[in-house]
Amino acid sequence: MFQLICNGALMEVGRSAFLVDTGVEKIVMDYGTKVRTTPPQFPIPIQGKPDVILLSHAHLDHSGGLPIFYANEHSVPIYGIEITKALSELLLRDSIKISTEEGVHLPFDVGDLNETLKNFIPINFRKPFKLKKTQVTAFDAGHIPGSAMFLLEFGGKKLLYTGDYNTDDTRLIKKNDDKIPEVDYLITESTYAERDHLNRKEQEKEMNEIANDTIKSGGVCVISGFAVGRLQEVLLILNKLGIDFPVYMDGMAKSATTIMNKWKSLMRNPDELDEALSKVQYVNSDNMRKKIVKKPCVILTTSGMLTGGAVVQYIKRLYDDRKSSLLLTGYQLEDTPGKMLLETGRYISKGMNLELKMFVKRLDFSAHVGKTGLYDFIKKVNPQKIFCIHGDHTDEFAGALKEKEGYDAVAPAANNRIFEL
């Protein structure tokens, strides 16, 4: 017998946090935040001090609450793929910086983050390691460089926590490891449980056509995306399809790209990122931003949901230019400026309320598994019980797994989150 306590990602995308209590050890898997709220929302607190934390990947909805443990004077070892430490540090330091600038209180500070980083223990894919009672194996999740699924084996049982994963190759990295054994229990993300993604090659072609058409008309094509994973993917797409126009990269994506280049072995084609970067200029000042928007070019910039970052400066300067375009390449959460822009045609954020005349479109370059891949993956690992988390439609997904596929599936909720197994 063991206990699974779901402390986050309950019928929503964000603030992932799960605790497995084997009776001998308490294992936390991720401890993130819902970053698009002010102030940020964190998971339901873990009771007591856990023995270890398994960090699936660096995105803040999985890593953003980790310093809370150290703020509460709980020194806990954190296991993850080595690049995850560097990317998590980048995102967490930026989160603290932005919160300080905006006067938003966080339950931790830079000192707590520094202690967090000291407790990081690097692991490798497919190299099992033993805790007190539990053997843990990390498998490549194919979501961003270093993203991991965790297989826990104890008491003759196998539990798999997927984190975020992708069953299709992207330009940046290969798909998830598909040689994972069958398991007894599966905790799976459900971000796109209700639909499949649009055809990737067609999306790539459309982005390239929009960029070229924008430049031919004398405009600027601004492509917004997530700093970790997405904008590197976009850059590789443009390079593969033939960059013959000026390309700039702005925002945190510059630092994230530098980090990724230190772990080339995690890339699908290790040399392609260097090749693409040879055609890119980094933007390093607002004066440079003013200068580059005066001539046709493509600008890759954060943030993915238009909540802040360098993209705001470009929107201010180009919003009424019909020759220019703005492409959103990521998931748009409800009530974010990006989502509101797609619904209303207006950019509403930080005291601004602008009607955009520039062409705006969202393209689908998701690094999450789609509906068909999700069902196929579940059939491969063939679990006895499934916990559907990290999605806006987890209840419907669990219902479909029960009624159509015959699985014992549940969508954990605030009033149903503790399971004796």
N, C-alpha and C positions, 0 to 999 in steps of 0.2 A: 504493500500500500504506500502511496505517496500523495502529496497534495499539490495541485496546480492552482496558483492564485493569479488572476489576470488583473493587473493594476492600471492598464492603459490600452490604447487602441481599441476601445470598446465601442463598436458601432460607429467608428470614425477613423479618418486618416490622421495619424498624429499621436504623440506621446506614448509610444510603445513601451511596455514594461510588463514582465512576466516573472513569476517566482515559482521555482520547483523546489519543494521541500521533501527530501527523501527520508527524513527522519534522522539522518546523520549529518546532512549539509543543506544549506540554503543557497540555491543557485539563481541569481537574477540574470535574465536575458533581456538586454537593452534597458535603457531608462532615458526616454526622450522628452521632447516638449512639443507643444502645439505652437509653432513659432509665429503664426500669422495673427495671433491674438495679442492684445495689449491690456495688461501685462501678459507675458507668455504663460500658458497653462501647462502644469506638470502632472505626472501620473499620481494616482492615489499612493500615498507614502507607504513604503515597505516597513513593516513592523519588525523592529530589532535590527541587528547587524547581519547582513548576508555574509556568506563565506567567500563567494566569488561573483564576479560579473562577467558575462559573456557578451561582447559587443559585436553585433552583426556587421555594422558598417558605420560610416562617419556622419551621414546626414543627421541634422539636428533632431528630427522627429524620433530618432533612435538613440542619439548620444547626448542631446542637449541638457539633460538633467543629471548627468553623472557627477558633477561637482557638488551636488547636494549632499551626497554621502560624506564627503570630506568636510563640508561646512558643518555637518552634524558630528564630526570627529569620529567617523567610521572609516578607517583605512582599509580599503577592500581591493584585492588584486583584480585587475581588468585584463581579460584575455581577448586578443583579437589579432587579425593579420597586421603585419608591421606597418603597412602604408596607412591603415586605419587610424593609428595614433597621430601621424602627421596631419592627415586631413581633418580629423576631429579637433585637433589643436587650432588649426586655421579657422574652422567654423565657430568654435566656442569663443576664441579671442575676439572675433568679429562681433559675435552676439553680445558679449560683455561691453565692447566698445560702443556699439549702437545703443544699447540700453542705457548706458551712462550718459551719452549725448542727448538722449530723449527724456532723461529723467525717470526712466522706468526701473523699478526696484526688482532685482533678482535675488533669490535666496542663497547666493554664493558670490564670491568675488574672484579676482585674479589669483590671489593666494591659494584659494581652494582649487582652482584649475591647475595650478602648478603642482599641487600635491596629487591631484588626480593623475596627471601625466607621469609622475614618478612611479606610480603603481601599475603601469601598463606592462603586460607580459606578452611579447610577440609569439605567435604560433604560426604554423604552416598548414596549408590545405592537406588533407588526407594523412596527417601525422597525429594519431590518437595520443591523448595525454590523460593521466589519471588524477582525479581529485580524491577525496576520502573514500567514497563508495562508487562514484560515477566515472565512467570512461567517456571522454568527450572527443568528437571528431568534427573538424570544420571542413565543409565542402564548398566549393566555389558556387556562389549564388548568381553570378552573371549580371548583377545589377549595376554596380560601379566597381572600379578597381579595388580589390580587397574585400568586397562584400562576401559574407559567409552565411551558410546555413549551419546549424549546430545539431549534431546527432548525440543524444544523451543515452547511455546504456547503463542500467542499474537494475538489480533484482530480477534479471531475466527479461526485462522490458526495454523497448526502444522508443524514444520520443524524439521527434524531429521538429525543430523550430526553424522556419524558412527565412525569417527576416523578410526583406524585399528581394525578389528574384525575377529572372527573365529566362524564358525557354527558347529565345531566339538570339542568334548572333547579332551584334551591332558592329558598326565600323570600329568602335573603340575596343571592345572586349568580346570574348566568346560567351556563348550562352552558359547557363548553369550546368554544373556537373550532373549528368543524367545517370551515373552509375551509383545510385544511392540505394541501399538495401530497403526491403520492405520494413515497415515500422508498425508499432502498436498504436501510437498516438501521433497526430500531426497537428501542429499549430501553424496555420497558413495565412499569409497576407491575402486580401481579397479586393485590392484596390480597383481592379477592372473585372470583377466577377460577373458583371452584367453585360459586358460587350467585348468584342475583339477590337484590336487596333486596325487602323486603316493600313492599306498596303504600303510597306516601308519604302519600296523603290519608287512608287508613285509620289509619295510625300517628299522624298529626296529630289526627284525631278521637278516637282512644283516649286520647292524652295529655290532651287537653282534658277528656274525660269523667272520667278518673281525678282530675285536679286539682279539678274541680267536685264530684265525689262526696266526695273527701277533705275539702274545706272544708265541705260540707253536714253531714258527720258530726262536725265540730268539730275536725278534725285539721290537720296541716301537711303540705303536699306539697313535698318536697325534690327538685329536679331537678338531677342532677349532669351535668356535661359539660365538654368541653375549652374552655379560656378563649378560644382564638382560633378563631372561626368557629362553633362548635357552640352555645354559649349565646346568641349573638346570633340565630342561626337559631331557637332555641326561643322566644325573646322575640317574634320576628316572627310565629311561628305562633300564640302565645297572643293576640297583639294582633289578628291577622286573624280569629280565631275568637271574639273578644269577651271582653276581660278585664273582669270585674266583681267582682274580688276583689283584696286587697292583694298586690302582687308586689315582691319584694326581689331584689337582685343582690349577690352576695358574691364575694370572692376576686379573682384576677387578671383575670377577665372585665371588671371595671370599667375597668381601664386599657386593655385590648384594645379595648373598645367606644369609648372616647375616641379612640384612634388611628384606628379604622376611620371614625369620623365626620369625620376630617380629609380622607379620600379618598372622598367621597360618590360620585364618578363611577364608582367600581368596583362600587357596589351595583346590584342589579337595579332597585330602586325607591328612589332616593336619599333621599326624604323619609320613608319608612316607619319607619326606625330612630329618627328623632327623635320621631315620633308615638308609637311604642311606649315610648320612654324617658320620655315625659311621664307615664306611668302607673307608673313604677318608682321605688323608693327604694333608694339604695345603702347597704349595711351597712358601717359604718366602725369598729366596735369590738366586743369580746366582750360588753360590757354590752348593746349593742343586740341581739346574737344572743340573749342570755338573755331579753330583753323580747319580741322578735317571735315566738318559738316558743310563747308563752302564748296566742296567738290564732290562729284559722284564717288561713292565708296560703299563698302559693307562694314558694319560695326557689330562685333559680337560683344555683348555686355550683360551684366547682371542688373536687376534681379529677375528671377524667373516668373514671379507673379506681380511684378511692377510695384512692389511694396516700398522700394527704396533703391539705393545704389546708383550707379552711374547712369542707368537707363533714364532716370528722371531728368537729368540734364539734357539728354537728347530729345526727349519728348517736349520739354520746354522750348527748345529751339526749332523743332521741326513739325509740331503738331498741326500747323495750318498750311503745310506744304503738300499740295496734292500730288506732286511728283515723287515724294518720298514714301517709304513703307515701313511698317512695324510688324515683325513676325514674332509670335509667342510660340515657344517650342516645348512648353511643359504643362503639366497638370495645373489647373487654376482652381484653388479652393474657393468655396463660397465666401462672399464678402471681401475678397481681396480686390485691389484695384484692377488687376488683370481680368478677373471674372466680370467685374462691373463694366469694364471697357467693352468686352465682347457683347455684353447684354444691352448696353445703352449707347455705345459710341462715344462715351465721355470718360476722360481720365480724372478720377476723383481721389485725391490723396494729399495729405499734408498741406491743407489750405488751398489746394488747386482744384479747379473744376473746369476742365478744358474739353471742348468739342474737337475731336480729332478729324482733320480733313485728310491726313495721310492715310494710305491704304493700310488696313489692319486685318490680320488673319492669324488664327491659331493652327499650327501644324502638329502632327502627332509623331513625336520621336521618343515615346515613352520607353523607359528601361524597366518597366514592370511587365510581368506576365499578363497576357490577355485571357479572355474567357476560355477559349479552346485549349490553350496551353495549360491553364489551371486544372481543367478537368483531366487532361492527359497525364499531368504530373501526379495527380491524386491516384489515378488508376495504377501508375507504376509503383508507388510506394505502398499502396493497398492498406491503408490504416484501418484499425478497428474503430477508432473514434477520431473525429475531426473537430478542431476548434477554429472557427472562421473569425479572423480579426483584421484590423487595419483596412477598413473599407466603409463606404457609406451605405452599402446594401448587404451587410453581413447576414442579417436575419433572413432576407430573401434567398441568399446564397445557401445558407444552411438548410433552409426549407427545400430548395431544389435538389440538394445532395441527398436529402432524405427521401423525397417523393419520387424522384426520377432515377436515382442511382442506388438507392437502398443503403446508404451509409448512415451510421450513427453520427450526426453532425449537430453542433450547437454554436450559436453566436453569443459569446459571453457579453453580459451587460452589467450595468452598475449594481443591479439587484440579483445578479446571477453570475458571479465571477470567481467563486471558490469551489473547486471540484476535488472530491476524494476519489482517487483512482487506484 
